[in-house]
Amino acid sequence: MTLHTIKQALLICSMLQIGSAFFGTSAFAQNSVTTSEVGVGIGGANYKGELAPNYRFLNNQPAITAFYRRDISAPITLRGGVMLSHRIFDDNTISDESYDLPLPNHRQAEMRLSLAELSAVMEYNFLDYYDLKQKPRVSPYFFAGVAGLLYNIKTTIANPEYEDVNEPFRTRLTFAVPVGVGVKYALNKYWNLGLEFGARKLFNDRLDNLAKQDKRIANPYDKDWYFYNGISLSYTFYRINCPAPYKRTPGILD
């Protein structure tokens, strides 16, 4: 067997493995039932940037989600969702007071932030969650995707050297890459409980409204992040797939 033939065989094997991961095994492809879910969740949204250089749990503000999930293969599900977050009290802000350091003490800034996110992600389930024979039905999962973010921000700096940053609330639109992990647990055939933690990577440094300032109070090379962590409850719908010969109008691939 020549080296060229070996390379071709390895390439074919790799393609088959990738195909099995995204489209499932032939048994799943011929499964008589497919599922979809609708659900809601509650949790907290968080921010990481100039005013919070590290993830700080106390910076979490209330957030709610609504989503639709659909399985496309044994390990892969697609999910579209909306997340909304708003600070309920005016005095509940993300501020430099949380960090007793020279730069925060010099800057004396605080921020109020509201978020509205629309996302589309792909989930990879590490266990066969949609096998109803499993007892209990549970699976950790990893997800990644894209998101559009509409946010409303007001940043106030007490230091008189930087009063020009003290603007009214402003609204902007940007994009992010959500990634994270979670675990889903079947309460019964129809109801599911979920727990999730996800980070959103932004491609700009404007979430806290400090990007336009000089390097004395902001790091222009460190992009902002925001996070969501929470629990969810979803309801599963089952669809029975008729075998191809019994369909009235079978498709091209049937």
C-alpha positions as CSV (number, residue, x, y, z in Angstrom):
1,M,0.0,0.0,0.0
2,T,1.5,3.3,-1.1
3,L,1.8,6.4,1.1
4,H,-0.8,8.2,-1.1
5,T,-3.3,5.4,-0.5
6,I,-2.8,5.5,3.2
7,K,-3.4,9.3,3.3
8,Q,-6.6,8.8,1.3
9,A,-7.8,6.2,3.7
10,L,-7.1,8.4,6.7
11,L,-8.9,11.3,5.1
12,I,-12.0,9.2,4.4
13,C,-12.0,7.9,8.0
14,S,-11.7,11.5,9.4
15,M,-14.6,12.6,7.2
16,L,-16.7,9.7,8.4
17,Q,-15.9,10.6,12.0
18,I,-16.8,14.2,11.6
19,G,-20.0,13.3,9.7
20,S,-21.0,10.9,12.5
21,A,-20.5,13.6,15.1
22,F,-22.7,16.2,13.3
23,F,-25.3,14.0,11.7
24,G,-25.5,11.1,14.1
25,T,-25.3,7.4,13.5
26,S,-27.5,5.8,10.9
27,A,-29.7,4.5,13.7
28,F,-30.4,8.0,14.9
29,A,-30.9,9.2,11.3
30,Q,-33.6,6.6,11.0
31,N,-35.1,7.3,14.4
32,S,-38.9,7.5,14.3
33,V,-39.0,10.4,16.7
34,T,-37.4,13.9,16.7
35,T,-37.7,16.5,19.5
36,S,-37.8,20.2,20.0
37,E,-38.1,22.3,23.2
38,V,-39.3,25.6,24.4
39,G,-38.1,27.0,27.7
40,V,-37.5,29.9,30.0
41,G,-34.7,30.6,32.4
42,I,-33.7,33.0,35.2
43,G,-30.2,33.9,36.4
44,G,-27.7,36.7,36.4
45,A,-25.7,38.7,33.9
46,N,-22.3,40.0,34.6
47,Y,-19.6,42.2,33.1
48,K,-15.8,42.1,32.9
49,G,-13.8,45.1,31.8
50,E,-12.1,48.3,33.1
51,L,-14.5,48.7,36.1
52,A,-14.3,44.9,36.9
53,P,-11.0,43.5,35.8
54,N,-11.9,40.1,37.2
55,Y,-15.2,38.2,37.3
56,R,-17.0,39.3,40.4
57,F,-20.1,37.4,41.6
58,L,-21.5,40.4,43.4
59,N,-21.7,42.2,40.1
60,N,-24.4,39.9,38.9
61,Q,-27.7,41.6,37.9
62,P,-31.1,40.0,37.3
63,A,-31.5,38.3,33.9
64,I,-34.2,36.2,32.1
65,T,-34.0,34.1,29.0
66,A,-36.4,32.4,26.6
67,F,-35.2,29.8,24.0
68,Y,-36.1,27.2,21.4
69,R,-34.0,24.0,21.1
70,R,-34.1,21.3,18.4
71,D,-32.0,18.1,18.0
72,I,-30.4,17.5,14.6
73,S,-28.4,14.4,15.5
74,A,-27.6,12.2,18.5
75,P,-25.0,14.6,20.0
76,I,-25.9,18.0,18.4
77,T,-28.7,20.4,19.2
78,L,-29.3,23.9,17.9
79,R,-30.7,26.6,20.1
80,G,-31.9,30.1,19.5
81,G,-32.6,32.4,22.5
82,V,-33.2,35.9,23.9
83,M,-31.6,37.2,27.1
84,L,-32.7,40.4,28.9
85,S,-31.0,42.0,31.9
86,H,-31.5,45.2,33.8
87,R,-30.3,46.7,37.1
88,I,-33.4,47.1,39.2
89,F,-32.1,49.8,41.7
90,D,-30.4,53.0,40.7
91,D,-27.8,52.6,43.5
92,N,-27.0,49.0,42.4
93,T,-24.1,49.8,40.1
94,I,-20.8,48.3,38.9
95,S,-18.2,50.7,40.4
96,D,-14.6,51.3,41.2
97,E,-15.5,51.2,44.9
98,S,-15.2,47.4,44.7
99,Y,-11.5,47.6,44.0
100,D,-9.2,49.5,46.5
101,L,-6.4,50.0,44.0
102,P,-4.6,53.1,42.7
103,L,-6.3,53.3,39.3
104,P,-9.9,52.7,40.5
105,N,-9.3,55.2,43.3
106,H,-8.1,57.8,40.8
107,R,-10.8,57.2,38.3
108,Q,-13.8,56.9,40.7
109,A,-16.2,55.6,38.1
110,E,-19.5,53.7,38.2
111,M,-21.7,52.1,35.5
112,R,-25.3,51.2,35.0
113,L,-25.9,48.6,32.2
114,S,-28.9,47.0,30.5
115,L,-28.6,44.2,28.0
116,A,-30.7,42.6,25.3
117,E,-29.1,39.6,23.5
118,L,-30.3,37.5,20.6
119,S,-28.2,34.4,20.1
120,A,-27.9,31.2,18.0
121,V,-25.7,28.5,19.3
122,M,-24.8,24.8,18.7
123,E,-24.7,22.5,21.7
124,Y,-22.6,19.3,21.9
125,N,-24.1,16.8,24.3
126,F,-21.5,14.4,25.8
127,L,-24.1,11.8,26.7
128,D,-27.1,10.4,24.7
129,Y,-29.6,12.7,26.3
130,Y,-32.4,11.9,23.9
131,D,-32.4,8.2,24.5
132,L,-35.6,7.7,26.5
133,K,-34.3,4.4,27.8
134,Q,-31.6,6.1,29.8
135,K,-32.4,6.3,33.6
136,P,-31.7,9.0,34.7
137,R,-31.5,11.1,31.5
138,V,-28.7,13.6,32.1
139,S,-25.9,15.1,30.0
140,P,-23.3,17.8,30.3
141,Y,-22.9,19.9,27.2
142,F,-20.7,22.5,25.6
143,F,-22.0,25.3,23.4
144,A,-20.7,28.0,21.0
145,G,-22.3,30.4,18.5
146,V,-22.9,34.0,17.6
147,A,-25.0,36.7,19.3
148,G,-26.2,40.2,18.6
149,L,-26.2,42.6,21.6
150,L,-28.2,45.7,22.2
151,Y,-27.1,47.5,25.3
152,N,-27.9,50.7,27.2
153,I,-25.1,52.2,29.2
154,K,-24.3,55.2,31.5
155,T,-20.9,55.6,33.0
156,T,-20.2,58.3,35.6
157,I,-16.7,59.4,36.7
158,A,-16.4,61.5,39.9
159,N,-12.9,62.7,39.1
160,P,-13.2,66.2,37.6
161,E,-10.4,65.5,35.2
162,Y,-12.7,63.2,33.1
163,E,-16.0,64.9,33.3
164,D,-16.4,64.7,29.5
165,V,-17.2,61.0,29.9
166,N,-20.3,61.8,32.0
167,E,-22.9,61.4,29.2
168,P,-26.7,60.5,29.4
169,F,-27.7,56.9,28.8
170,R,-26.7,55.8,25.3
171,T,-27.7,52.7,23.3
172,R,-25.5,50.7,21.0
173,L,-25.5,47.5,18.9
174,T,-22.6,45.1,18.7
175,F,-21.8,41.4,18.2
176,A,-20.4,38.7,20.5
177,V,-19.3,35.1,20.5
178,P,-21.0,33.1,23.2
179,V,-19.2,30.0,24.6
180,G,-19.9,28.0,27.7
181,V,-20.9,24.8,29.5
182,G,-24.1,23.4,31.0
183,V,-25.9,20.3,32.2
184,K,-29.4,19.2,31.4
185,Y,-31.5,16.8,33.4
186,A,-34.9,15.2,32.4
187,L,-37.5,15.5,35.2
188,N,-39.7,13.2,33.2
189,K,-40.5,12.5,29.5
190,Y,-41.5,16.1,28.8
191,W,-40.0,18.5,31.4
192,N,-36.2,19.3,31.5
193,L,-34.2,21.2,34.1
194,G,-31.0,23.0,33.0
195,L,-28.0,24.7,34.6
196,E,-25.7,26.9,32.4
197,F,-22.7,29.2,32.6
198,G,-21.6,31.1,29.5
199,A,-19.1,33.9,28.6
200,R,-19.6,36.3,25.7
201,K,-16.5,37.7,24.0
202,L,-16.8,41.1,22.5
203,F,-14.7,42.5,19.7
204,N,-14.6,46.1,21.1
205,D,-13.8,47.9,24.4
206,R,-16.9,50.1,24.4
207,L,-19.3,48.2,26.8
208,D,-18.2,50.4,29.8
209,N,-17.8,53.7,27.7
210,L,-14.2,54.1,28.7
211,A,-12.6,53.1,25.4
212,K,-12.3,56.7,24.2
213,Q,-10.4,57.8,27.3
214,D,-6.6,57.9,27.5
215,K,-4.5,55.1,28.8
216,R,-4.4,56.7,32.3
217,I,-7.8,55.3,33.1
218,A,-8.5,52.6,30.4
219,N,-6.7,49.7,28.7
220,P,-7.4,49.9,25.0
221,Y,-5.9,46.5,24.3
222,D,-8.2,44.5,26.6
223,K,-11.6,43.8,25.1
224,D,-14.8,43.7,27.3
225,W,-16.7,40.5,28.2
226,Y,-20.2,39.8,29.6
227,F,-21.6,36.6,31.1
228,Y,-24.8,34.8,31.8
229,N,-25.3,32.1,34.4
230,G,-28.7,30.6,35.4
231,I,-31.2,27.8,35.5
232,S,-33.9,26.9,33.0
233,L,-37.0,24.9,32.6
234,S,-38.1,23.5,29.2
235,Y,-40.9,21.5,27.7
236,T,-40.2,18.8,25.0
237,F,-42.4,18.2,22.0
238,Y,-42.0,14.9,20.2
239,R,-42.7,14.4,16.5
240,I,-43.2,11.0,15.0
241,N,-41.5,10.6,11.6
242,C,-43.3,8.5,9.1
243,P,-41.1,6.0,7.2
244,A,-40.4,7.3,3.7
245,P,-42.5,4.8,1.7
246,Y,-45.6,5.8,3.7
247,K,-45.2,9.5,3.1
248,R,-47.6,11.0,0.6
249,T,-44.9,13.2,-1.0
250,P,-41.5,11.8,-0.1
251,G,-38.6,14.2,-0.5
252,I,-35.6,13.8,-2.9
253,L,-33.5,12.1,-0.2
254,D,-36.2,9.7,1.0
